[in-house]
Amino acid sequence: MTDSDKQEYMLLHPYCAVCHWPSNRPGRHMELHHIVAGPGRKDLPCGSNWISLCSRCHHAVHNTLPEYGTLPAGAVLTAKAEADGPVDVEKLASLKRRKNLPYEACAIPDKFMRDRRKQGGKSWP
């Protein structure tokens, strides 16, 4: 996948998939998150391994935020399904030469959902 593919994906996904922070609102910026990351990973066509996250939610995936905690990988799968439709978990697992991911989709934590409601609960365009 090229940088222009990634840019196009971000243009088509102008909100954070978790909290729905809009890309045109100051205070955070949008970042491309690889759902399955790390060495030995290959990319899939059509952005099926990508999700658009605001800088705060992306940080919460990789770290613990004092006021929010951690955003579980399973919640990222849930947000991906909401943003782009069904997620092919087996295909994602194959990026690491596995049959399954070490986690399953789960609910997005309440603190992140409260932020989503503050954004008006806007769905993807």
KESE-201703 format. One line per field, with one value per residue (C-alpha): residue number from 1; residue in one letter; z, x, y. Coordinates in nm, 2 decimals, m for minus. Each point is the difference from the previous one (the first is absolute). Layout:
N
num = [NUM  ...]
residuo = [A  ...]
pz = [Z  ...]
px = [X  ...]
py = [Y  ...]
//
This chain:
125
num = [1  2  3  4  5  6  7  8  9  10  11  12  13  14  15  16  17  18  19  20  21  22  23  24  25  26  27  28  29  30  31  32  33  34  35  36  37  38  39  40  41  42  43  44  45  46  47  48  49  50  51  52  53  54  55  56  57  58  59  60  61  62  63  64  65  66  67  68  69  70  71  72  73  74  75  76  77  78  79  80  81  82  83  84  85  86  87  88  89  90  91  92  93  94  95  96  97  98  99  100  101  102  103  104  105  106  107  108  109  110  111  112  113  114  115  116  117  118  119  120  121  122  123  124  125]
residuo = [M  T  D  S  D  K  Q  E  Y  M  L  L  H  P  Y  C  A  V  C  H  W  P  S  N  R  P  G  R  H  M  E  L  H  H  I  V  A  G  P  G  R  K  D  L  P  C  G  S  N  W  I  S  L  C  S  R  C  H  H  A  V  H  N  T  L  P  E  Y  G  T  L  P  A  G  A  V  L  T  A  K  A  E  A  D  G  P  V  D  V  E  K  L  A  S  L  K  R  R  K  N  L  P  Y  E  A  C  A  I  P  D  K  F  M  R  D  R  R  K  Q  G  G  K  S  W  P]
pz = [0.00  m0.08  0.19  m0.24  0.09  0.36  m0.06  m0.20  0.28  0.25  m0.23  m0.02  0.38  0.14  0.35  0.27  m0.02  0.38  0.14  m0.33  0.04  m0.34  m0.19  m0.05  0.37  0.18  0.30  m0.14  m0.34  m0.18  m0.02  m0.19  0.23  m0.12  0.17  m0.04  0.04  0.05  m0.17  m0.26  m0.08  m0.35  m0.11  m0.14  m0.29  0.05  0.35  0.17  0.26  0.05  0.22  0.04  0.36  0.16  0.17  0.35  m0.09  m0.19  0.31  0.22  m0.23  0.07  0.35  0.31  0.03  0.36  m0.06  m0.25  0.05  m0.29  m0.32  m0.04  m0.34  0.00  0.02  m0.31  m0.19  0.11  m0.12  m0.33  m0.06  0.07  m0.23  m0.29  0.04  0.08  0.10  m0.14  0.32  m0.16  m0.27  0.26  0.20  m0.32  0.00  0.30  m0.15  0.25  m0.03  0.27  0.17  0.37  0.08  m0.11  m0.07  0.32  0.10  m0.02  0.36  0.14  0.03  m0.37  m0.08  0.22  m0.22  m0.31  0.14  0.05  m0.36  m0.08  m0.06  m0.36  m0.22  m0.28  m0.31]
px = [0.00  0.13  m0.01  m0.27  m0.22  0.04  m0.08  m0.31  m0.12  0.04  m0.20  m0.28  0.00  m0.01  m0.10  0.16  m0.15  m0.02  m0.11  m0.11  0.22  m0.01  0.32  m0.08  m0.04  0.31  0.16  0.08  0.12  m0.09  0.24  0.00  0.01  0.10  m0.23  0.26  0.34  0.36  0.28  m0.08  m0.34  m0.11  m0.27  m0.34  m0.16  m0.29  0.11  m0.14  0.28  m0.04  m0.22  m0.01  0.05  0.04  0.33  m0.15  m0.17  0.31  0.21  m0.25  0.05  0.37  0.01  m0.21  m0.16  m0.05  m0.35  m0.11  0.21  0.09  m0.20  m0.01  0.09  m0.35  m0.16  0.20  m0.15  m0.34  0.07  0.14  m0.32  m0.21  0.20  0.06  m0.24  0.09  0.36  0.18  0.17  0.16  0.16  0.13  0.14  0.17  0.22  0.18  m0.02  m0.27  m0.35  m0.15  0.07  0.09  m0.31  m0.36  m0.22  m0.13  m0.20  0.17  0.06  m0.26  0.23  0.07  m0.37  m0.08  0.24  m0.18  m0.34  0.16  0.09  m0.36  0.03  0.06  0.04  0.24  m0.10]
py = [0.00  0.35  0.32  0.13  m0.31  0.09  0.37  m0.10  m0.23  0.29  0.24  m0.26  m0.03  0.35  m0.09  m0.21  m0.34  m0.02  0.34  0.16  0.30  0.18  0.05  0.37  0.08  0.14  m0.16  m0.35  m0.13  m0.31  m0.29  m0.33  m0.30  m0.35  m0.24  m0.27  0.15  m0.09  m0.17  m0.26  0.15  0.07  0.24  m0.10  0.17  0.25  0.11  m0.31  0.02  0.37  0.22  0.37  0.11  0.34  0.06  m0.06  m0.33  m0.12  0.08  m0.20  m0.31  0.00  0.15  0.06  0.34  0.12  0.12  m0.27  m0.31  m0.22  m0.06  m0.38  m0.15  m0.16  0.34  0.11  m0.30  0.12  0.35  m0.13  m0.20  0.30  0.21  m0.24  m0.29  m0.36  m0.07  m0.31  m0.10  m0.31  0.22  0.24  m0.29  m0.13  0.31  m0.15  m0.35  m0.10  m0.15  0.23  0.33  m0.03  0.22  0.03  0.30  0.16  0.30  0.34  0.12  0.24  0.30  m0.01  m0.05  0.31  0.20  m0.14  0.12  0.34  0.01  m0.05  m0.38  0.08  m0.31  m0.02  0.20]
//
